[in-house]
Amino acid sequence: MSVKYSVRFEESDTFVSACDLEGFFVGRYSDDDFGALLDAENARVTFRLVRPTLDAPIETLRGDIEVLVLDTEGRPMGRYVLWAAKLVAGDTPEYLVVTARTGLAPHAEARRLWDRFRVSRPQRGEWCTLQVGAREAWLEVAGLRYAESPSKGDHSVPPREFVMEGDEIKDVASFFCAIGEAFRGPGGYMGCSFTELDESLEGYLQGAPVRLIWRNISVARSSLSGVVDIAGGSISKFDLLLSILSQNNVEVIPGRS
């Protein structure tokens, strides 16, 4: 079994590699949970490193960690940050057990996506195959892949026109999957929250006016009709997204599939 993960203990810069993780991808959060989850105390997760390899005494491995997801060449595809970790021996030599604090537990569907992207790059529209309620996992993986990408700091001039498929925009997470793909290609990422979308558009477009052809926009108009409270009053999620796009010089043009 090849090495798929590596745990980096930040204080000592020590790495523990593992062929697999058990009990790490357990999150079931949805987009609508974010506010409540972030206001809650940090969760604790306990997971097992399968067939680990380490070069330091277990008792010295404590503190904040990064769980690196590795590609087939052993390069990081993404990393999860956890705090106050403790590493102990498992019930057999095949395992080490890690307990740590985390903000949001890694999504249960993310494990399958990481395994999938070790094989080949994301395909256009692939996020649509996930059920509503699981598309947050796509955003989790897309965001971590983007953070690890060497092209993250690329400031090349964006195209003047983008096309976004709207058939599957059935909740807020679906919108972020769709707009990430529209602006940055399959598996692309433009944020997973209203604030992050605003920041991503500002950084990517640098104020340049662009057109967004939004196909089947009526699907989102219906599915994102729920109201949120912002400074100045209440607004539907759909209208809030339109406002953020407009403020960043994105002209939305309804289009047909």
N, C-alpha and C positions, 0 to 999 in steps of 0.2 A: 504494500500500500504506500503510495507516495505521500510526501509531506504537503498538507493543504493549508496549515495554519502555523503561525508563530506568535508567541506571547512575549512581548518586550516589557521588561521591568525597567521603568524609566530611571529610577535613582541609580541603579548599578549598570544600566544599559546592557542587561543580560537577556539573552533570548532562550526561550524554551520552545522547540518545534514539536509539532504533533501531526499525526496522520489524519486525525479527525477530531471533532468536538462533539460531545454529547450533552444535551441540556442547555446549550447556549442560545439557540434560536427558539425562543419561547414566547415572544411578544405577540399580542393580539390587538394592539391599539388600532384605532381608525383616526381619520383626519379630525372628526368631531370630538375625539377624546383629548386632543393635544393640550388644550388649555387646562383641563382638569388634571391631566397627568403631570404637566410641568409644574403645577402648583403643589402637587403632592410631594411627600418625602421621597428621596431617591430610593429606588428599589434595590434589593440585593438579589444577585443571581449566583447560582452554584452550578458549575459545569465541570465536565471531565475531559482531560486531554488524553487522547488515545495514542498509545505507543509513543510516549514523549521522549525527547532527547534533551538533556540539559548538562551544562558544564559547571554548575555551581551547587553548593549545598542547598537543600530545600529550605532550611531555616533562614537563609539569607535573602530569600526571594519574597519581598513584601512591598507594599506601596502601590502607587498608581501604575497602571499597565495600558498597553495597547495590544489588542488582538488583531493581528495582521492576517488578512485573507490572501493567500498566495496563488499565483497562476501556475501553469505547468512548468515554468522555468524558475520558480521560486521567488518571483518578483511580487511585491505587494500590489493587489488590485484595489484594496480598500482597507481601512482600519477603524476599529471600534475603540473608544477611550472609556476606561473604567477606573474606579478609584478604590483606595484602601483594600487592595487585593491581598489574599492569603493563599499560599500554596501548601498543600499537605499531600502525603502519600495516599494513594487509593487502596482499595481492599485487595488488589493484586498489582504486581509490577507493571501490568499493562496500562495502568491509569495513574494520573495525578489529578487532584481535585482543587479547583480554584473557586474561591468565594470572593465576590467584589460588589461594589455599589455601581449603579448605572442610572442614567436619567430615564431612558426608555429601553426596555429589554429588546434586544435584536428580534426583528419580526420573524415569526415562524416560517413564513413563505420565503424569506431571504436566503435561507440555506440552499434551497433548490435553484434559485436564481444564480447564486455564486457558482454552484456546480455547473450550471448551464453555460455561464459566460467563460468558464475555463476552457470550454470546447471551442466556442466561436463567438464572434461579436453579436450584439443584439440585432435583431431584424426589425425592419419597419413594421409597425403595428403589432409587434409581439406582445406588448403590454396588454393589449385588448383580450388576450387569452386568459388573463387572470380575472377572477370574479371580483365584482364590486365588494369592497371590504378587505381585499387582499392587495389592491394596487398600491397601498402604502409601502408594501415590501419593495415594489419596483422603484419607488422614489427613494427609499432608503439605500438600496444598492446603487442606483444611478447617482445619488448625491455623493456617496463614498467613492465611487469610481471616478467621478469628476474631480473630487478633492485630491485624488492621487494622480490625476492626469498631468503629463508634462505640458499640455496645451492650455492649462487652466489660465495662465497669464497672457495668453495670446490676445492681442488687440487689433487683429486684422479687421479691415472694413467689412461690416456685415452686408448681406444682400439687401436690396431695396424692397423685396417682396418675399413673403413666406406664405405657405399653405398649411392650414391645420385641419385635419380630419375631425369632424365633430360627432360622428355617429355614436361613439362609445363614451362621450363625456356625460356620465350618469351620476357623478358625484364630484366633490372638489378634488379628490386625489386623481380622478380620471383627467380632469382639466390639466393638472400639473404634469401628468404623464404625456398628454397630447402636446402641450406647448413646449415641453422640453424637446420632444421629437421634432416639432415644427421648426424650432430655432437652431437646434444643435444636432439634428439627425437622430437615427435610431439609438435609444439608450441615453439620449441627451438630457440635460438637467438645467432647469431654470428656476429651481426652488421648489419648496413644498408648503409654503405659507404665503399669505398676502404680502407680508413685509419682505420676505425673501424674494418674491417675484419682482417687486418694485426695485429692490437693490440689484437684482440680476439684470433686469432690463436697462437700468441706468448704466451699469458697468459695461454691458455688452454693446449697447447701441450708442452710448456716448452722446445722446441727444439727437442722433441722426433720425430723420423721419422715415418710417417704413410702412408698408401695407401688409396687413395680415388678412388673407382670404380664409375666412372661417366657414368651412362647409358644414351644412346642416346645423346652423347655429341655434335653431329652434329646440334641439334636444337639450342643450345646456340651459337655455332660457327657462325651460320647464323644470329640469332636474336641480338647478341651482337657484330656485326661487326662495329658498329659506332665508330668513332675515338675520343679520348680525348687527350688533351695536358698535358704532364707531364714534369718534369725536364729531359732534354736530348732529347726531341722530342715528336712526336705523336705516339700513339699506340691504337690499337682497345681495346674496353672494354673487349672482350674475352681474348686477350693476356695479358692484364693487370691483370686480375683475375688469369690466369695461373701463371704469374710471382709472384704474392703475395703468392699463394699456394706453389710454388717451393721454394721461399725464406724462408718459414716456414717448410721446410722438408716434404711437402705433395706431394707424388708421385701420379700423376693423371693417372689413367688407364681407357681408354674407355671401356665401357661394353654395353651389350645388355639388353633390357628390358625382 
